[in-house]
Amino acid sequence: MVCYLGIDIGTHESKGVLADYRGKILAMEVIGHDVDNPQPGWFSQDADIIWWGDFCRLSRWLMASAQVSASEIRCVGLSALGCDCVPVDREGKALFDAILYGIDSRSQGEIEWALKKYGKDAEKIFGHMPCSSDVAPKIMWFKNHHPDIWEKAYKFLTASSYLCGRLTGNYVLDPYLAEDFLPLYDLKKGGINSEGCREFCRPDQLADLLPATAIAGKVTETAARETGLSAGTPVLTGTGDSGAEAISSGICQPGDMMIQLGSTGYMIYLSDHRIEEPRLWPGTFILPGTYGICAGTNTAGALTQWMRDQWYRDMDDENESLFQRMEMEASEVPAGSEGLICLPYFAGERTPVNDPKARGVFFGLETRHTRGHMVRAGIEGICCAIRDNVELMKAHGLPMHRIFAVGGGTKNALWLQCLADILEQEIRVPAVSFGAAYGDALMAALAGGAFADWNELSKQIQVKKTYTPNPENFPMYRKQGKIFNKLYEATKEYMHQLS
């Protein structure tokens, strides 16, 4: 049997898929793990224990579950949470806990330095206004706070580059993810920008650029012993989890958009041209000839999990049914939560606000409001934060043809209906909702010759359900949307004083 392996390392869990030459899933598995939060604004993980450890466990488990031998796996695809920074030694092992993506704001001092250093040119140099999703300030944080680690580091990597390096011994980075490393790379020339590195790191400390679906190398003897794979198995460069999940959802043409409802919210809009918008993250994408207009919120599932932990903790029940109880109670509340509005900035906010000091707010509370009201308001707040990004894209003339929702949030029908009503767009949910790992397996199959091209690959992906917006709710959500935006502007000065 010919099959393809895809493994994705996410924020709170890792997933793996074995698929055959037509994309049929033979086995899949999920492993949960923790995120360290040693102090406010810091979020990190042990790359060797969690990232590599999960990869090795999933690889072995999937082969055993599907009763597939290592020799039958023709190619390995991989993805992981993006915008991270982990310094590694020459063997690819971590020298320090990995600093996670935009939710980690420890490099705010370095971001402020960059804003002062580059002034009006900062937006051009970084591709957008510098923010907590940028890797260069994270590297500078090591330089400023742990100079011994900075000096010793053989490479500064993001998670997918780290995994590929552990598998093959080659350190490469997908150009789609290199957008997060600006100004360390020159994307027009397709290489490292020595001048851009000057303030942050040595050019030799960076991975080389290689397309996500290119063969980056082959499984080494050492990696084969640890993963159970056959030495010599081809391995893709890999990409970020959101990019891989976009592939798994079926977006394949300009006007398509993926909304990933994971721990955070992440959006990828496919365009046939690049826009200049510093409040978003415009850049390249995995599919040749397309551009990805990306955006992100800092809370999505993380907020619903927080609400579960705070307001449902005393209920003697399993986690899944607690989420079902939350959805049931929120569904009994009318659209608009009877005047209750939530700013979901419980971990700061990314686009288009780009404010790591933003704070969460419940506004309009009355004695009639219940726990269900607050849950619904939280869900609606997340959808309003997503709408801010969508409306900004529309303002640049980008048409919204098809929107696909993926991630754990798609289990919540109320959330998806709220999203459809607030965006005033149909929301499609793919039939296979296993996410980025499935996209990794599909890309491995494409690289292995199972599909003739991207169009043939996309035809394997079916829609399970479509959520149609309810026009009766449009006027109310439009009115509350204006209050939502004005509420942040009215309170941000006070939010900043709390830090």
N, C-alpha and C positions, 0 to 999 in steps of 0.2 A: 504494500500500500504506500502511495506517495502522500505525504501530509506536510503541513506547515505549522510552525509554532509561533504564537504571538503572546508576549507577556508585557503587561503594563504595571508600573509601580506608581500608585497614587498617594494622595495625602494620608488617608486613613485606612486604605486597603490596597492590596495588590491582586491583579486578576491574570489568569492565564487561559489560553484557548489553543486547542489543537483542531485544525480544520483540514478537510480533504481538498482535492484539486478543484472542486467547484464551490468551495466556501462553506460546505456543510460542516457544522460543529461536531466533532467526535468526542471531545471532553472539554470541560471548563471547570475552573476552581477559583475560589476567592480566599485570601488570607488577610485578616485584619491586623493592624498595627497602630502604634501610638505616635503622637506628635509631642515632642518636648516643648514646654512653654516655661523656661527657667525664670523668666522675668517678663513684665509687661512689654509687649511689642516684639518679643523674641520667639521665634518658632524654628525648631531645628529637628534633625533626625540623624541617627548614626547610620551612615551610608553602608558601611560594611555589614552591620548586623541586620538592618531592615532592608535596604535596597537589594544588596547582593544576596543576603540570606533568603529573602522572599523569592528572588529569581531562581535560586538553586532548588528550593523546596517545590516551587510550582513546576519547574521543568521535570523533575523526577516524578511528582505525583501525576501529572498529566499523561506521561508515557505509560505509567502503571495502570491508570484508570482506563485508558483507551486500548491497552494491550498492544502498544506500538513500540517497536524497537527504535533505538536511536538512529540506526542506519536508514530508517524510513523517512526521517525528517530531512527535507531537502533544503530548507532555508529557515532562518530565525528572524522574526521581526520584533522590535521592541520599542517601547515608549515609556515616558515617565513624566512626573510633574516637572514643569519647566521653570525657568528663571531662577534656578537655585545656584548656589556656589559652594563647591566642595574642593578643598586643596588636597591633592594626592601625591604620593611618592612615585618613584619610577616603576613600581609594580602595580600601580593603580589603586593602592589602598589609602583610605582616608587618613589625613593627618589631623583632622578636626571635625567636629559635627557639622553636617551640611546646613548652611543657612538657607531656609526655604524662600519661596517666591514672594510676591507682593504683600503677603500677610505679615512678613517680618520687616519691621521698620527700624531695626537697630542702626542702619546706615543713614539715618536721616541727617546726621551731622555732615556726612560725606556728600549727600545730595545738596545740602545748603552750600557747601564749599564749591561744588560744581556750578551751581547757579551764580554764585558770586564770581567765580573764576572766569566763566565763559559768557556771563551776562546775556545779552540779546542773542548770542550765537548758540546758547545752550540747546534750544529747541532744534536747531539744524544739526548740531553735532550728535545729539542723542536720538534724533528722529522724532522726538516729542519732548515735552517738558520732563526733565529727569524725575523719576519716581521710585518707589520701593520695589518695583518690578525689574529695575535695571540691575545687571550683574556687576558692571564696572564699579559702582559705589560699594558693593559688597566686597569686592576684591580689595578696594582701598581701605575698607574697615579692617581687614586682616593686616594690611600694611601699617595702619595707625595703632591698632590695639594688640596685635600679635605679630610683631615684625619677625620673630624667629620662625613662625609658621610660614609667613609670606616668603621669606628668603629660602626656606627649605622646599617649598612646593615645587614639584616637577611640572604639574599642570593645575590650572584652575578650571574645573569642569562643571557643567550642569548634569543632571541625573542621567539623561540618555547617553551622554558622552562617557560618563563614568561606567555605565553598564556595558557599553560597547567595548570600552577599554579593558574591562575585566574579562570579557569574552574573547577578545581578539588580540589584545596588546596594542591596538591602534587607537589613537585618540582623534576622533573626528566629530564634527558638529554640523547639523543640518542648517543650511542658510536661513530657513524659516525661523529657527530658534536664535540664530546669530543676531537677529534684530534686537534681542534683549541684551546683547553684549556691546552695542554701539557705545563709544566710538572705537572699540578695540578691533573691529573688522571693517574692511572696505568692501561692501557688498557689490558694488559695481564692478570691481576688479576681481572679486571672488577670493579674497585672501585676507591675511592679517594686516592691520593698519599699524605699522610700527610707530608712526607719529602719534596716532590716537592712543597708543599704549603708554606713552611717555610718563604720564602721571600715575598710572595704575599698576602696571606689571611689565615684566619683560615679554617681548613677543614670543619667545620660545616657551613661555608658560601657558600658551593657548593651544587648543585643538585646531586641526586643519579643517577647512570647509569641504563638505561632501554632501551631495543630495540625499535626502532621507531614504529613498528607495534604492540607492546604490549599494553594492556589496562592499562593505568596509573592511572585511577580512574574514578569517575563518577561525572557528573555535580552536583554541590552543589545547595542548595536552593537559595543562594545569586546570583550565576551565572545564575541560571534559570530565576530569575526575570529580570536580565539585558539582557540576550540573547534571551529570549523567548523559550528556550529549556526546555525539561522536566527534572526535578531533577532526578538523577539516570541514565541518559543516559551515556553509556560507552564512554570514550575519549581515543584516542591513545596518546602515548608519543609525537609523532610528530617529525619533522625533519627540515632540512634546505630547503629553497625553491628550490635550485638547485637539491637536491636529489629527492624531490617529483616530480619535472619537468622531471627528468630522468625516473622515473617510468611511468609518463604519456606519454613519447615519445616511450616507448616500448623497451628500452635497457634491455636485460635480460640474456646475455651470454658473456663470455670473447671475446674480440675483438670488442664489440660494444662501440660506443662513442656518447655522447650527447654534442652538442655545444649550449649553451644558449646565445642567442643574446638579452640581456636585456639592462638595463642601463649600465651594465658592461658585459664583456664576461666571461663565466664560462664553463669549460670543465670537464666532468667526463668520464673516460675510465674504462671499466670493465675488470679486469684481474683475472686470476686464481692463481696469486701469487703476492707478494708484491715486489716492486723494491726499491732500495736505491738510491734516487736522491734528494739531498737537494734543488735543484732549482724548484722542483715541490712539490706537497702535496700528497704523497702516504699514504693510510690508509685503513680502513675498509669501508664497504658499507652496505646499507640497506638490500640487498639480502644476505641470509645466504651463506657462502662459497665463497664469492666474495670479491675482493678488488677494491677500487676506487682510480685510479691515477688521481688526480684532479689538475687543473690549472686555472688561472684567469687573465684577463686583467682588468685594472681600467676604461677603457672607451670602449664603444661599442655604444649603443643607446645614451649615454650621449654626445658623440662627434657629432653624427648626429643631436641631438637636439640643441647643441651649434651652429653648422653651420646654422641650420634653424633660430635660434634666432638672429644671428649676420648678416647674409647675405640676409635673406628673411623677416626681421621684418617689412619692410615698405609695404609689399604686403597685400592688404585687402582680406584675405582669411581665411578659417578654417585651423586648424593645420593639419588635415589629408591630405587635398589637397595640402598644402605646402610641405609635405613630398613627395607627388606624383610629384609635380613640380621639386623638387630636384632630384628625381630618373630619371625623363624624361631628364633633362638637363645633368645629369651625364652619362646617357645611350648614348647620342650623342657624347660622348668623347671616343676615342679608348682605348682599354685595355692598361694599363700602363700609362694612363693620359699624354701621349706624354712627358715622361721624368720627370714628377712631382712626388715626393715621399713625403709621410707624415709619420712622427713618431707620433703615436697617444697617446703620453704620456702626455696628458693634465691634468692629475690628479696624476702624478707619475705612476709607473707601478708595477704590481705584477709579476707573473712568466713569463718566466724564468729570467727576468731582476732583479726583486726584488729590485727596487730602488725607494723609495718614493720621491726622489729629481729629478727624470727624468722629462723632459719637452717636450712639443710638438714642432714639427718642420715641416715646409713645405720647402722642398729642391728642387732646380732646377727651380724656378719660372722664366718665360720669359713673355714678353709682349703678346705673343700669348695665354697665359693661361687665361681661363675665370673662372667664378664662378663654372660652371659645372665641369671644370678640378679639382678644389680644392675639390669639393664634392666627385668626383670619387676617387681622391687620398686619401682622408680621409677614405673612405670605404675600399680601397685596403690596406691602412695602418693597419686598424683593422684586416683584413684577414691575413696580414703578421705577425702581433703579435700572432695571433692564430697559424699560421704555425710554428712559433718558438717552441711553446709548443708541437705540433704534431710531429715535427721532433725529438725533444728530447726524446719523448716516443718511436719513432721508433728506435732510437739509442740504446735503451735498449732491442731491440728485440721484442717489442710489435706490433703484426700485427693489421692493421686497416681493419676490415672486413666490418662494417656498421657504417656510421656516420649519426646521426639524428640532425637536426637543429630545435630549438624551440625558443619561445620568440617573442617579438614584431618585431624584425628584419626580421622575416620570411615573413613579408608583403612586403618586398622589394626584388623583383625578381633579380634586378641587384646585390644586395649584395650577394645573394645566389649563383648566377652564378660566381661572382668573387671568392667566397669562394671555389667553386668546382674547378675552374681553378687554383687557387693558391695552394690548397692542393693536386690537381691532384687526386681527389676522388669524387665519387658520393655523393651527399648530399640529404638525404631523409627528407621530411617534413611530420609529422603525420597529419592524417585527422582532429583530434581534437587538436586544437592549443591553448586551453585555459590554458595550463600550469600546474603549481604546484597544484592549487586547484583541478583540475581533478585527478591528482595523489593522492592527499589526500583522495578524495572520493573513489578512487579505493582501496587504502590501508585500508580504513574503511570497505569497502565491503569485502575485504579479511579477515580482523579480525572478521567481523560479520558472516562469513561462506558462503558468496555468491559465492566465488570461492574456488575450491579445493586446489589450490596451485598457485605459481607465474607464472608457465607456462600457466595455464588456464587464469589467469589475462592478461598476455601479448597478448594472442590471440584476445582480445577485441580491440586492438589498430591497426588501419589501416593506411597505407601510402597514403597521398593525392597526392604528387608530388615528382618526383625525378629530380634533376639537374645533368646533365651529363657534365663532364669537357670537355673543348675544347682544344685538343692537340696543336692547332696552337698557343695558348697563352703560352704554357709551357716554351719555351726558354726565352721569354721576361721576364716572371715573375720570373724565376730562376735567371736571371741576376740582376733584380732589387732587388730580395731578398738578394743577397750578398751585394749590396750597402746599403740596409736597415739596415742590421746588423752592417756593418762597420761604418755607419753614427752615430749610437748611441755610439759605442766605441770611435769614434773620437771626440765626443762632450760632453760626460758625465762629464768630468772634468769641462768644462765651465758651464754646467747645474748646477752643485753643487755650483758653485761660485755665482749663481743668488739667492740662498736661503738666 
